[in-house]
Amino acid sequence: MALKLDHRYSKATLLDLYLNVTYWGDDQWGIANASAGYFHKPPAGLDWGEASLLLMATRHPGSRGLRSAKIGSLSPALAA
């Protein structure tokens, strides 16, 4: 199936599809919802640190969201 998808869609399209159906924790589905929910801005407005935090959420989204994660000095960014 992966080979069929790879032949049918570009890598950019596959990444876009993945980002828009992924669960990001804290009831956030899709990159636009996660970006707005965590940082109150669209994905294009994220800086590298914020984008990195979102990537952390995809590792184990069901076990804990970013709001409850222990991420040291970056925690205040998610307090809003």
C-alpha positions in Angstrom: 0.0 0.0 0.0 2.8 2.4 0.8 4.3 1.9 -2.6 1.0 2.6 -4.3 0.6 5.9 -2.3 4.2 6.8 -3.1 3.6 6.4 -6.8 0.2 8.1 -6.7 1.0 11.2 -4.6 4.0 13.5 -4.3 6.0 13.5 -1.0 4.7 17.0 -0.2 1.1 15.8 -0.7 1.7 12.8 1.5 3.2 14.9 4.2 0.3 17.4 4.0 -2.2 14.5 4.3 -0.4 13.1 7.3 -0.2 16.4 9.1 -3.9 17.0 8.6 -5.1 13.7 10.0 -2.6 13.2 12.9 -3.7 13.4 16.5 -1.6 16.0 18.3 -2.8 15.3 21.9 -5.2 17.3 24.1 -8.1 16.7 21.6 -6.2 18.4 18.8 -6.6 16.7 15.4 -4.7 18.1 12.4 -1.8 20.6 12.3 -4.1 23.7 12.0 -6.1 22.8 15.1 -3.0 21.9 17.1 -1.2 25.1 16.1 -4.3 27.2 17.0 -5.0 25.2 20.2 -1.5 25.3 21.6 -0.1 28.6 20.2 -3.1 30.6 19.0 -1.6 31.0 15.5 -1.7 29.2 12.1 1.0 26.7 11.3 2.8 29.1 9.0 3.2 31.4 12.0 5.0 28.9 14.2 8.7 29.4 15.0 11.1 26.5 15.1 10.7 25.9 18.8 6.9 25.8 18.6 7.1 23.4 15.6 9.5 21.2 17.6 7.1 21.1 20.5 4.3 19.9 18.2 6.5 17.2 16.8 7.0 16.0 20.4 3.2 15.5 20.6 3.1 13.1 17.7 5.4 10.6 19.5 2.9 9.5 22.2 -0.2 11.7 21.8 -2.5 9.4 23.7 -0.4 9.2 26.8 -0.2 12.9 27.5 -0.6 16.1 25.6 1.8 19.0 25.5 -0.1 20.9 28.2 0.7 18.2 30.7 4.2 17.3 29.5 7.2 18.1 31.6 9.2 20.1 29.1 11.2 22.4 31.4 11.7 26.0 30.3 9.3 25.6 27.4 6.3 24.9 29.6 5.3 28.6 29.9 4.8 28.8 26.1 1.9 26.4 26.5 0.3 27.9 29.6 -1.9 30.3 27.6 
